[in-house]
Amino acid sequence: MRFLPGGSCRHPHDPPHGGIDGVYTAKYGQKLEDDVREQIWKYFDGELLVGQATFVPIDEKRDLIVAPTMRVPMSIASTPE
């Protein structure tokens, strides 16, 4: 199994059209976004929380790991992270 790295800090209910999310949607199509949303609704009651992760198949050889890093997007410019 080969996983694609990446992530974003968008709100989980916002459409993923910018940053790395936009790159994946442009490359793999709207179906990938729809599959991610469907899995989150089906297995996580509509919200994948920080600390949780899941994966969605892209094709026979690759999966996309989905793991949020923050619940609400905000600047981390003044934090030690």
Beta strands, then each sheet from edge to edge (+ up, - down):
strand 1: 2-4
strand 2: 54-57
strand 3: 62-66
sheet 1: 1+ 3+ 2-
end
